[in-house]
Amino acid sequence: MLNPKIQEALNEQINAEFWSAYLYLAMAMHFESEGHAGVANWFRIQFKEEQAHAEIFINYIVSRGGRVVLKPIAEVPQTWASPLAAFEDTLAHEQKVTAMINALYALAEEHRDYATRGKLDWFVAEQVEEEETAQGLIDRLKLTGDNGLALYMLDSELAARVFNVPAPLQSAE
C-alpha cells in the first residue's frame, strides 16, 4: 500500500506528464502549420513518450493498491518563434521535470518506500537522456544559424524519429 503523501505526489506527477504531452502536441501542431514536418514529427513522438510516462505512473499506483486521481490539465503555450526557441523551452521544461522526479525520489527515501524509489530509477535515467537530447538539438540548431539548407537537413533527420515503447511498458503489452 502506498503512503498517502507518495500517492498524492505520484498523482501530481501524472498530471505533469500529461501536461508535458499536451505541450509537445502543441509544439507539433505549431511546427506542422509552419511547414517543419520533421520538427513536428519529433514533437509528436515526444507527445507519445510523455503519455507513456504517465501510463507507467498510473500502472505503478494501481499495482500498489493506490488510487489514481486525474486532474485538469493547465493550458499550454501555442506558438514559438522558431524551432530553436521550442527546443530551448523543451530543455527548460525537461529540467523542471527532472527536479520533480528528484523530489519524488527524495520523498520515497524519506518514507523508506524502496519500491517507489526503485520505480523512479528508470525516470532518473530517462531525464538525463531527455535533457541531453534537447541540449544536443539546441546546439545543432545554433550551428545552422540562418542556413536554410542546414535547417532543411535537420528537419529531414527529425522526420525519421519513431516511437519506441518504454521498457517499463513493454512487459505490460
C-alpha positions in Angstrom: 0.0 0.0 0.0 1.3 3.4 -0.9 1.8 6.1 1.7 -0.8 8.8 1.1 1.8 11.5 0.6 3.6 9.4 -2.0 0.3 8.6 -3.7 -0.6 12.3 -3.9 2.8 13.2 -5.3 2.6 10.4 -7.9 -0.8 11.7 -9.0 0.7 15.2 -9.3 3.4 13.7 -11.5 0.8 12.0 -13.7 -0.8 15.4 -14.2 2.7 16.9 -15.0 3.3 14.1 -17.6 0.0 14.7 -19.3 0.7 18.5 -19.3 4.1 17.7 -20.9 2.4 15.6 -23.5 -0.1 18.4 -24.2 2.8 20.9 -24.5 4.7 18.7 -27.0 1.5 18.2 -29.0 1.0 21.9 -29.2 4.6 22.3 -30.4 4.0 19.6 -33.0 0.8 21.3 -34.3 2.6 24.7 -34.4 5.5 23.4 -36.5 3.2 21.3 -38.7 1.5 24.6 -39.6 4.8 26.3 -40.2 6.0 23.6 -42.7 8.6 22.0 -40.4 7.3 18.4 -40.8 10.4 16.9 -39.2 10.3 19.1 -36.2 6.6 18.4 -35.9 7.3 14.7 -36.0 9.9 14.9 -33.3 7.4 16.6 -31.0 4.6 14.2 -31.9 6.9 11.4 -30.7 7.7 13.3 -27.6 4.0 13.7 -27.0 3.6 9.9 -27.2 6.6 9.4 -24.8 5.1 11.7 -22.2 1.7 9.8 -22.4 3.7 6.6 -21.8 5.4 8.1 -18.8 2.0 9.0 -17.3 0.9 5.4 -18.0 3.9 4.0 -16.2 3.0 6.0 -13.1 -0.7 5.0 -13.4 0.2 1.3 -13.7 2.5 1.6 -10.7 -0.1 3.3 -8.4 -2.7 0.6 -9.4 -0.1 -2.2 -8.8 0.5 -0.9 -5.3 -3.2 -0.7 -4.4 -3.4 3.0 -4.7 -6.0 5.3 -6.4 -5.3 7.3 -9.5 -6.8 10.8 -9.5 -6.8 12.6 -12.8 -6.9 16.4 -12.6 -7.5 19.1 -15.2 -4.5 19.9 -17.4 -3.5 23.5 -17.4 -3.2 25.5 -20.6 0.0 25.3 -22.6 1.7 27.8 -25.0 0.6 27.6 -28.6 3.3 29.3 -30.6 7.1 29.5 -30.8 9.3 31.9 -32.7 11.5 29.2 -34.2 12.5 25.6 -33.8 15.4 26.8 -31.6 13.0 28.6 -29.3 10.9 25.5 -29.0 13.8 23.3 -28.1 15.1 25.8 -25.6 11.6 25.7 -24.0 11.9 21.9 -24.2 15.2 21.9 -22.3 13.9 24.3 -19.6 10.7 22.1 -19.2 12.7 18.9 -19.0 14.9 20.4 -16.4 11.8 21.2 -14.4 10.6 17.7 -14.8 14.0 16.4 -13.6 13.6 18.5 -10.4 10.1 17.0 -9.9 11.4 13.4 -10.3 14.2 14.2 -7.9 11.7 15.5 -5.4 9.7 12.3 -5.8 12.8 10.2 -5.2 13.6 12.2 -2.1 10.1 11.7 -0.8 10.3 8.0 -1.4 13.6 7.9 0.5 12.1 10.0 3.4 9.3 7.4 3.7 11.5 4.4 3.2 9.4 3.4 0.2 12.1 1.5 -1.6 9.7 0.1 -4.2 8.8 3.6 -5.4 12.4 4.7 -5.3 13.2 1.7 -7.5 10.5 2.6 -9.9 11.9 6.1 -10.1 15.4 4.9 -11.0 14.2 4.5 -14.6 12.8 8.0 -14.7 16.0 9.5 -13.3 18.0 7.9 -16.2 15.2 8.9 -18.7 15.5 12.6 -17.6 19.3 12.6 -18.2 18.6 11.4 -21.7 15.8 13.9 -22.2 18.0 16.9 -21.2 20.9 15.6 -23.2 18.8 15.2 -26.4 17.2 18.7 -26.1 20.7 20.3 -25.5 22.1 18.5 -28.5 19.3 19.7 -30.7 19.8 23.3 -29.4 23.5 23.1 -30.2 22.8 21.8 -33.7 20.2 24.5 -34.4 22.6 27.2 -33.2 25.1 25.8 -35.7 22.6 26.1 -38.5 22.1 29.8 -37.9 20.2 31.2 -40.8 21.3 28.5 -43.2 18.1 27.2 -44.7 19.7 24.1 -46.2 21.1 23.1 -42.9 17.7 23.5 -41.2 16.1 21.5 -44.0 18.6 18.7 -43.5 18.0 18.7 -39.7 14.2 18.8 -40.3 14.6 15.8 -42.6 16.6 13.9 -40.0 14.0 14.6 -37.3 11.3 13.3 -39.6 12.8 9.8 -39.2 12.3 9.6 -35.4 10.0 6.8 -34.4 8.2 6.0 -31.1 9.6 3.1 -29.1 7.6 1.7 -26.2 9.4 2.5 -23.0 10.9 -0.6 -21.2 8.5 -0.4 -18.2 5.5 -0.7 -20.5 6.9 -3.5 -22.7 6.0 -6.2 -20.3 2.5 -4.7 -19.9 1.6 -5.3 -23.5 
